[in-house]
């Protein structure tokens, strides 16, 4: 097929723009088009359960509402993410905010590239999460899977835009195998200095495996790499891998890291079916995923 050149017009719809991208081939624009088509197919396949894997500072980067809406609308059946993203969800649920374009004298806290958090917001987070942990252990015992623990946190959140609250309300499991490596993990460690609490990470593998084997088909949306990406793909090995997947990553493949690996490599590990539909898009997920999602919807 010949490469056709994109035409950009005033008042174009997202769908029209992505269709123009699809005329160009399989460079970046063509991959965005292919990913949009595949995501639409995944959403419309009633037999497919979709797992969303989320790494990197996506909540701090402005994608909190997008993820919450996917949960509320039943577009995903499981969320696999880092403890950091859950921390930033709770930061906002407790009244804190993420900031940009601050002046140097306004900055008193941490920052993620050009996104800033204020120290006072984290102080509130620390006080409130400890109260929630105390309430959970007092009323529900002291041994939880990580998924159960996150679910219990959701019962104590009043923010209608919270990812954790919406997951709890809609019975969507959140798996966070690396939760200890986050501000939530730090507070858990501090809590256990004087209290008893046990998180059973292995129990989540039982629960996730049941979800995998109950699924006729599995699709994956992978935003960023790292532990969430591997946990998502590896959970499907015993069924021969995912049936379809889209990943949006910035990592490179030359070092042999899992984060930078093209999805086609997953077939060699039985993390993707031999005839699975796979699309990798290289780029910033905070730019590309909203575009793909809008086109697919």
C-alpha positions as CSV (number, residue, x, y, z in Angstrom):
1,X,0.0,0.0,0.0
2,X,1.1,3.5,-0.8
3,X,1.7,6.0,2.0
4,X,-0.9,8.7,1.9
5,X,-0.3,12.1,3.4
6,X,-2.4,13.3,6.3
7,X,-4.8,16.2,5.9
8,X,-5.6,18.3,8.9
9,X,-8.7,20.4,8.8
10,X,-10.5,22.8,11.2
11,X,-13.1,21.2,13.6
12,X,-11.9,17.7,12.9
13,X,-13.2,15.0,15.3
14,X,-10.6,12.8,17.1
15,X,-11.8,9.8,15.0
16,X,-11.1,11.7,11.8
17,X,-7.6,12.7,12.9
18,X,-6.8,9.1,13.9
19,X,-8.1,7.9,10.5
20,X,-5.7,10.3,8.8
21,X,-2.9,8.9,10.9
22,X,-3.8,5.4,9.7
23,X,-3.1,6.3,6.1
24,X,0.6,6.9,6.8
25,X,1.9,3.3,7.5
26,X,3.4,1.8,10.6
27,X,5.5,4.7,12.0
28,X,4.2,6.4,15.1
29,X,1.1,7.8,13.6
30,X,0.2,4.4,12.1
31,X,0.7,2.7,15.4
32,X,-1.6,5.1,17.1
33,X,-4.2,4.3,14.5
34,X,-3.7,0.5,15.0
35,X,-3.8,0.8,18.7
36,X,-7.1,2.8,18.5
37,X,-8.7,0.2,16.3
38,X,-7.5,-2.6,18.6
39,X,-8.7,-0.9,21.8
40,X,-12.2,-0.4,20.2
41,X,-12.3,-4.1,19.3
42,X,-11.3,-5.0,22.9
43,X,-14.0,-2.8,24.4
44,X,-16.7,-4.2,22.0
45,X,-15.7,-7.9,22.7
46,X,-18.2,-9.0,25.4
47,X,-16.1,-12.2,26.0
48,X,-13.0,-10.2,26.8
49,X,-11.9,-9.1,30.3
50,X,-9.5,-6.2,30.1
51,X,-6.6,-5.7,32.6
52,X,-5.1,-2.2,32.9
53,X,-1.5,-2.0,33.9
54,X,-0.3,1.4,35.0
55,X,3.3,2.4,35.9
56,X,4.9,5.8,36.2
57,X,3.4,9.0,37.7
58,X,0.2,8.9,35.7
59,X,-2.1,10.1,38.5
60,X,0.1,13.0,39.3
61,X,0.3,13.6,35.5
62,X,-3.4,14.3,35.2
63,X,-5.0,10.9,34.3
64,X,-6.9,10.2,37.5
65,X,-10.3,11.0,36.1
66,X,-9.7,8.9,33.0
67,X,-8.9,5.8,35.0
68,X,-11.8,6.4,37.4
69,X,-14.2,6.7,34.4
70,X,-12.9,3.4,32.9
71,X,-13.7,1.7,36.1
72,X,-17.1,3.3,36.6
73,X,-18.1,2.5,33.0
74,X,-17.1,-1.1,33.3
75,X,-14.4,-0.9,30.6
76,X,-11.8,-2.7,32.7
77,X,-12.0,-5.7,34.9
78,X,-8.8,-5.4,36.9
79,X,-6.2,-2.7,37.6
80,X,-2.5,-3.5,38.2
81,X,-0.5,-0.5,39.4
82,X,2.3,0.8,41.6
83,X,1.9,1.9,45.2
84,X,2.9,5.4,44.1
85,X,-0.1,5.8,41.9
86,X,-2.4,4.7,44.7
87,X,-0.6,7.2,47.0
88,X,-1.3,10.1,44.6
89,X,-4.9,9.0,44.3
90,X,-5.3,9.1,48.1
91,X,-3.4,12.5,48.3
92,X,-6.2,14.0,46.2
93,X,-9.0,12.0,47.9
94,X,-7.8,13.6,51.2
95,X,-8.0,17.1,49.7
96,X,-4.5,17.5,48.4
97,X,-3.6,18.6,44.9
98,X,-0.8,18.3,42.3
99,X,0.6,21.5,40.9
100,X,2.5,22.9,38.0
101,X,3.9,26.3,36.9
102,X,4.7,27.1,40.5
103,X,7.3,29.9,41.3
104,X,10.4,28.8,43.2
105,X,9.2,30.5,46.4
106,X,6.0,28.5,46.3
107,X,7.7,25.1,46.2
108,X,7.9,23.3,49.6
109,X,7.6,19.6,49.0
110,X,8.4,17.1,46.3
111,X,8.3,17.2,42.6
112,X,8.0,14.8,39.6
113,X,9.6,16.5,36.7
114,X,7.4,19.7,36.4
115,X,4.6,18.4,38.7
116,X,4.8,19.4,42.3
117,X,3.3,18.2,45.6
118,X,3.1,20.3,48.8
119,X,4.6,19.1,52.1
120,X,1.4,20.0,54.0
121,X,-0.7,17.8,51.7
122,X,1.5,14.8,52.5
123,X,1.3,15.6,56.2
124,X,-2.5,15.3,55.9
125,X,-2.1,12.1,53.9
126,X,0.0,10.6,56.6
127,X,-2.4,11.4,59.3
128,X,-5.5,10.1,57.4
129,X,-4.0,6.9,56.1
130,X,-2.9,5.9,59.5
131,X,-6.4,6.5,60.9
132,X,-7.8,4.3,58.0
133,X,-5.3,1.6,58.7
134,X,-6.2,1.7,62.4
135,X,-9.9,1.4,61.5
136,X,-9.4,-1.5,59.1
137,X,-7.3,-3.6,61.5
138,X,-9.7,-2.9,64.3
139,X,-12.8,-4.0,62.4
140,X,-11.6,-6.6,60.0
141,X,-8.6,-8.4,61.5
142,X,-4.9,-8.1,60.8
143,X,-4.2,-10.4,57.8
144,X,-5.1,-9.2,54.3
145,X,-4.1,-9.8,50.8
146,X,-2.8,-6.5,49.2
147,X,-6.0,-6.5,47.1
148,X,-8.2,-6.9,50.1
149,X,-6.3,-4.2,52.0
150,X,-6.8,-1.7,49.1
151,X,-10.5,-2.7,48.9
152,X,-10.9,-1.9,52.5
153,X,-9.2,1.5,52.1
154,X,-11.8,2.3,49.4
155,X,-14.6,1.9,52.0
156,X,-13.2,4.9,53.9
157,X,-12.9,7.3,50.9
158,X,-15.6,9.8,50.2
159,X,-14.1,11.4,47.0
160,X,-16.3,10.3,44.0
161,X,-13.4,10.7,41.7
162,X,-11.0,8.4,43.6
163,X,-9.7,5.4,41.7
164,X,-9.6,3.3,44.9
165,X,-13.1,4.3,45.9
166,X,-14.6,3.6,42.4
167,X,-12.8,0.2,42.3
168,X,-14.2,-0.7,45.7
169,X,-17.7,0.5,44.8
170,X,-17.7,-1.5,41.5
171,X,-15.9,-4.5,42.9
172,X,-12.9,-4.1,40.5
173,X,-9.8,-5.6,42.0
174,X,-6.6,-3.5,42.3
175,X,-3.4,-5.4,42.5
176,X,-0.3,-3.6,43.7
177,X,2.5,-6.1,44.2
178,X,5.0,-3.3,44.9
179,X,2.9,-1.4,47.4
180,X,5.6,-1.4,50.0
181,X,7.8,0.7,47.7
182,X,5.7,3.8,48.2
183,X,4.5,6.3,50.7
184,X,1.7,3.9,51.6
185,X,4.3,1.3,52.3
186,X,6.2,3.7,54.6
187,X,3.1,4.4,56.6
188,X,2.4,0.6,56.9
189,X,5.9,0.1,58.2
190,X,5.5,2.9,60.7
191,X,2.1,1.5,61.8
192,X,3.7,-2.0,62.4
193,X,6.2,-0.5,64.9
194,X,3.5,-0.7,67.5
195,X,0.7,-2.7,65.9
196,X,0.2,-6.0,64.1
197,X,-0.7,-6.1,60.4
198,X,0.2,-8.7,57.7
199,X,-0.2,-8.3,54.0
200,X,-0.2,-11.6,52.1
201,X,1.1,-11.0,48.6
202,X,0.8,-14.6,47.6
203,X,-3.0,-14.5,48.2
204,X,-3.4,-12.0,45.4
205,X,-1.9,-14.6,43.0
206,X,-4.7,-17.0,43.9
207,X,-7.3,-14.3,43.3
208,X,-5.8,-13.1,40.0
209,X,-5.3,-16.6,38.7
210,X,-9.0,-17.3,39.3
211,X,-9.9,-14.2,37.4
212,X,-7.6,-15.3,34.5
213,X,-9.0,-18.8,34.2
214,X,-12.6,-17.5,34.5
215,X,-12.0,-15.2,31.5
216,X,-12.9,-16.4,28.0
217,X,-10.5,-13.9,26.6
218,X,-8.0,-11.4,28.1
219,X,-6.9,-8.1,26.8
220,X,-4.3,-5.8,28.4
221,X,-3.8,-2.1,28.3
222,X,-0.2,-1.5,29.4
223,X,0.8,2.1,30.3
224,X,4.5,2.1,31.2
225,X,6.6,-0.9,32.1
226,X,8.1,-2.2,35.3
227,X,6.5,-4.5,37.8
228,X,2.8,-3.8,36.8
229,X,3.5,-4.7,33.2
230,X,5.2,-8.0,34.2
231,X,2.6,-8.9,36.8
232,X,-0.1,-8.4,34.2
233,X,1.4,-10.5,31.5
234,X,2.9,-13.2,33.7
235,X,-0.5,-13.9,35.3
236,X,-1.7,-15.3,32.0
237,X,1.2,-17.7,31.3
238,X,-0.7,-20.8,32.4
239,X,-3.4,-20.1,29.8
240,X,-0.9,-19.3,27.1
241,X,-1.0,-15.5,27.4
242,X,-3.2,-12.6,26.6
243,X,-5.4,-12.5,23.5
244,X,-4.8,-8.9,22.7
245,X,-2.7,-6.1,24.2
246,X,-1.7,-2.5,23.7
247,X,1.3,-1.0,25.3
248,X,2.5,2.6,25.5
249,X,6.1,2.9,26.7
250,X,9.1,5.2,26.6
251,X,11.6,2.5,27.4
252,X,14.1,1.2,24.9
253,X,14.6,-2.4,24.0
254,X,18.4,-2.5,23.6
255,X,19.1,-3.2,27.2
256,X,16.9,-6.3,27.2
257,X,14.6,-4.9,30.0
258,X,11.1,-6.1,30.3
259,X,9.9,-2.5,30.3
260,X,11.3,-1.8,26.8
261,X,10.4,-5.2,25.3
262,X,8.1,-5.2,22.3
263,X,4.9,-7.1,23.0
264,X,5.8,-9.6,20.3
265,X,8.6,-10.9,22.7
266,X,5.8,-11.9,25.1
267,X,4.8,-14.6,22.7
268,X,8.1,-16.4,23.3
269,X,7.3,-16.6,27.0
270,X,3.6,-17.6,26.5
271,X,2.6,-14.3,28.0
272,X,0.8,-13.6,24.7
273,X,-1.1,-16.1,22.6
274,X,0.7,-17.0,19.3
275,X,-2.2,-15.4,17.3
276,X,-2.7,-12.5,19.7
277,X,-3.3,-9.0,18.4
278,X,-0.5,-6.7,19.7
279,X,0.3,-3.1,19.2
280,X,3.3,-1.2,20.8
281,X,3.3,2.6,20.7
282,X,6.5,4.4,21.7
283,X,5.7,7.6,23.5
284,X,4.4,9.4,26.6
285,X,1.2,7.7,27.9
286,X,-0.2,11.0,29.2
287,X,-0.3,12.2,25.5
288,X,-1.0,9.1,23.6
289,X,-3.5,7.1,25.8
290,X,-6.1,9.9,26.0
291,X,-5.9,10.3,22.2
292,X,-6.3,6.5,21.6
293,X,-9.0,6.2,24.2
294,X,-11.0,9.1,22.8
295,X,-10.7,7.6,19.3
296,X,-11.7,4.1,20.5
297,X,-14.8,5.4,22.4
